[in-house]
Amino acid sequence: MIWKISALVMCLGLIPCAILALRGRLIDRLIGVELAGVLLSQICFLWAVGIDRPPFVDIGLTVAILAFGAGLVFARFLERWL
């Protein structure tokens, strides 16, 4: 139960990330997207442990790897403006 509560509390951290990604400068948007990826991977991990499904931890790991790659692609795309 505590795992699910902590995952829901961490979901509140996605709100400032969304605001930053939608309304910030270009560098702030990149930071918001990267932080959201980190938080989302942790939320997936906590939820997998909370529902007692250890194989679902792989989803959190996959999200972490894809978020890192997406951040690199986003930074490369915005390189000329940063």
Residue pairs with C-beta under 8 A, 6 or more apart in sequence:
1 50
2 50
3 46
3 47
3 49
3 50
4 46
4 47
4 50
4 51
6 46
7 43
7 46
7 47
7 50
10 39
10 42
10 43
10 46
11 43
13 35
13 39
14 36
14 39
14 40
16 32
17 32
17 33
17 35
17 36
17 39
18 32
18 36
19 32
20 28
20 29
20 31
20 32
20 35
21 28
21 29
21 32
21 33
21 36
22 29
22 32
24 31
24 32
26 78
26 81
26 82
27 82
30 71
30 74
30 75
30 78
30 82
33 67
33 70
33 71
33 74
34 67
34 71
36 67
37 63
37 64
37 66
37 67
37 68
37 70
37 71
38 64
38 67
40 63
40 67
41 60
41 61
41 63
41 64
41 67
42 60
43 60
44 56
44 57
44 59
44 60
44 63
45 57
45 60
45 61
47 56
48 54
48 55
48 56
48 57
48 59
48 60
49 57
75 82
